[in-house]
Amino acid sequence: MTATTEKVVNDALNLPPIERAELIQRLFQSFDVPGDNHIDTAWTEEIEHRIKAYDKGLLSASPLEDVLGRINKR
């Protein structure tokens, strides 16, 4: 890696977990090829499946504060 890339990586690693996740998402999106949305389609189907399972009582959920607390402890 170049010195510039190394600095960017080090700066990114010092971000809070949520900001790192947002950065990762933006970087991944930069690789998106127009017309190549099968991953988005698959995630949409998975999300809909999970929502239906939650509505039927097959899945439980945790409050956002608990989830963020567990993430920030890492």
ROKOLTOR-473360 format. One record per atom (N, C-alpha, C, CB): residue in one letter; x, y, z. Coordinates in steps of 0.05 Angstrom, whole numbers, padded with zeros to 5 digits, always signed. Glycine has a CB too. Layout:
BEGIN
AXYZ
...
//
This chain:
BEGIN
M+00017-00024+00000
M+00000+00000+00000
M+00018+00025+00000
M-00019+00000+00024
T+00007+00045-00012
T+00021+00071-00012
T+00018+00083+00016
T+00011+00090-00034
A+00035+00103+00021
A+00033+00117+00047
A+00006+00131+00050
A+00056+00138+00049
T-00005+00142+00028
T-00031+00155+00029
T-00053+00134+00036
T-00037+00168+00002
T-00052+00111+00023
T-00072+00090+00028
T-00069+00081+00057
T-00068+00067+00009
E-00045+00077+00066
E-00041+00069+00094
E-00053+00089+00114
E-00011+00065+00100
K-00049+00115+00108
K-00061+00135+00126
K-00091+00134+00125
K-00051+00163+00117
V-00103+00131+00101
V-00132+00129+00099
V-00142+00105+00115
V-00141+00126+00070
V-00129+00082+00113
V-00137+00058+00128
V-00135+00063+00158
V-00119+00034+00120
N-00113+00074+00167
N-00110+00080+00195
N-00131+00100+00206
N-00082+00091+00201
D-00136+00120+00190
D-00157+00139+00198
D-00184+00125+00199
D-00159+00163+00178
A-00190+00108+00180
A-00216+00094+00179
A-00218+00076+00203
A-00218+00078+00153
L-00197+00063+00211
L-00198+00044+00234
L-00203+00059+00260
L-00172+00029+00236
N-00199+00085+00261
N-00204+00100+00285
N-00233+00111+00286
N-00184+00123+00287
L-00248+00106+00265
L-00276+00116+00265
L-00293+00098+00283
L-00287+00116+00236
P-00315+00108+00293
P-00334+00092+00308
P-00345+00070+00289
P-00358+00109+00319
P-00354+00047+00301
P-00363+00025+00284
P-00384+00032+00263
P-00374+00004+00302
I-00403+00048+00270
I-00424+00055+00251
I-00413+00070+00228
I-00447+00071+00265
E-00395+00089+00233
E-00383+00104+00211
E-00365+00086+00194
E-00366+00127+00222
R-00351+00067+00206
R-00336+00047+00190
R-00354+00031+00172
R-00319+00029+00209
A-00377+00023+00183
A-00396+00007+00167
A-00406+00024+00143
A-00420-00002+00184
E-00412+00049+00148
E-00421+00067+00126
E-00399+00071+00105
E-00430+00094+00138
L-00375+00073+00114
L-00352+00076+00096
L-00349+00051+00079
L-00326+00081+00111
I-00351+00028+00091
I-00349+00002+00077
I-00371+00001+00056
I-00352-00022+00096
Q-00395+00008+00063
Q-00418+00007+00044
Q-00412+00025+00020
Q-00444+00015+00058
R-00402+00049+00025
R-00397+00068+00003
R-00374+00057-00014
R-00389+00095+00014
L-00354+00045-00002
L-00332+00034-00018
L-00343+00010-00036
L-00309+00024-00001
F-00359-00007-00024
F-00370-00029-00039
F-00387-00019-00062
F-00386-00047-00021
Q-00403+00001-00056
Q-00420+00012-00077
Q-00404+00024-00100
Q-00439+00034-00065
S-00380+00032-00095
S-00363+00043-00117
S-00356+00022-00137
S-00338+00056-00105
F-00359-00004-00130
F-00353-00026-00148
F-00378-00035-00164
F-00342-00049-00133
D-00401-00024-00157
D-00426-00032-00170
D-00424-00027-00200
D-00450-00017-00158
V-00434-00047-00215
V-00435-00045-00244
V-00464-00040-00252
V-00423-00071-00258
P-00469-00020-00268
P-00497-00016-00276
P-00509-00042-00287
P-00499+00006-00298
G-00533-00048-00278
G-00547-00071-00287
G-00540-00096-00271
G-00541-00076-00316
D-00522-00094-00252
D-00513-00117-00236
D-00525-00114-00208
D-00482-00120-00235
N-00551-00117-00206
N-00563-00112-00180
N-00574-00137-00167
N-00586-00092-00183
H-00563-00160-00174
H-00573-00186-00163
H-00568-00187-00133
H-00559-00209-00176
I-00547-00174-00123
I-00542-00174-00094
I-00563-00158-00080
I-00514-00163-00088
D-00570-00134-00091
D-00591-00118-00079
D-00618-00133-00079
D-00594-00092-00094
T-00623-00147-00100
T-00648-00163-00102
T-00648-00185-00081
T-00651-00175-00130
A-00626-00199-00078
A-00624-00220-00058
A-00627-00209-00030
A-00597-00235-00060
W-00615-00186-00024
W-00618-00174+00003
W-00647-00165+00008
W-00599-00151+00006
T-00659-00154-00013
T-00687-00146-00010
T-00705-00170-00003
T-00697-00132-00035
E-00701-00192-00017
E-00716-00216-00011
E-00711-00226+00018
E-00709-00238-00031
E-00685-00225+00026
E-00678-00234+00053
E-00691-00216+00074
E-00648-00234+00056
I-00690-00191+00070
I-00702-00172+00089
I-00732-00177+00091
I-00697-00143+00080
E-00746-00180+00068
E-00774-00186+00068
E-00780-00212+00083
E-00786-00186+00040
H-00764-00232+00079
H-00767-00258+00092
H-00765-00254+00123
H-00747-00278+00082
R-00745-00239+00131
R-00741-00234+00160
R-00763-00218+00172
R-00714-00220+00164
I-00773-00199+00158
I-00796-00183+00169
I-00820-00200+00172
I-00802-00159+00150
K-00826-00217+00152
K-00849-00235+00154
K-00845-00254+00178
K-00853-00251+00128
A-00821-00265+00181
A-00816-00283+00203
A-00819-00269+00230
A-00787-00295+00201
Y-00810-00244+00232
Y-00813-00229+00256
Y-00843-00224+00262
Y-00799-00201+00254
D-00858-00216+00241
D-00886-00211+00245
D-00902-00236+00254
D-00899-00201+00219
K-00892-00259+00246
K-00905-00285+00254
K-00895-00294+00281
K-00899-00306+00233
G-00876-00280+00293
G-00865-00287+00319
G-00844-00309+00318
G-00888-00297+00336
L-00833-00313+00294
L-00812-00334+00291
L-00784-00323+00296
L-00813-00345+00263
L-00781-00296+00296
L-00756-00283+00302
L-00761-00262+00324
L-00744-00269+00277
S-00741-00259+00341
S-00742-00237+00361
S-00724-00214+00353
S-00734-00248+00390
A-00727-00193+00366
A-00710-00169+00360
A-00699-00157+00385
A-00727-00148+00345
S-00677-00142+00382
S-00665-00129+00405
S-00668-00099+00401
S-00635-00136+00407
P-00670-00083+00422
P-00671-00054+00420
P-00645-00044+00407
P-00676-00041+00447
L-00648-00023+00391
L-00625-00011+00377
L-00602-00005+00397
L-00633+00014+00362
E-00609+00006+00420
E-00589+00014+00439
E-00572-00010+00448
E-00602+00027+00464
D-00585-00033+00451
D-00570-00058+00459
D-00552-00067+00436
D-00590-00081+00466
V-00562-00066+00412
V-00545-00074+00389
V-00521-00056+00386
V-00562-00074+00363
L-00525-00030+00387
L-00503-00011+00384
L-00484-00014+00407
L-00514+00018+00383
G-00494-00019+00431
G-00476-00023+00454
G-00458-00047+00450
G-00493-00027+00479
R-00469-00069+00439
R-00452-00093+00434
R-00432-00087+00412
R-00470-00117+00426
I-00440-00072+00392
I-00421-00065+00370
I-00399-00048+00380
I-00436-00051+00347
N-00406-00028+00396
N-00385-00009+00406
N-00366-00021+00426
N-00399+00015+00418
K-00373-00044+00438
K-00355-00057+00457
K-00333-00072+00442
K-00371-00077+00474
R-00336-00077+00417
R-00316-00091+00401
R-00292-00075+00395
R-00328-00102+00376
//
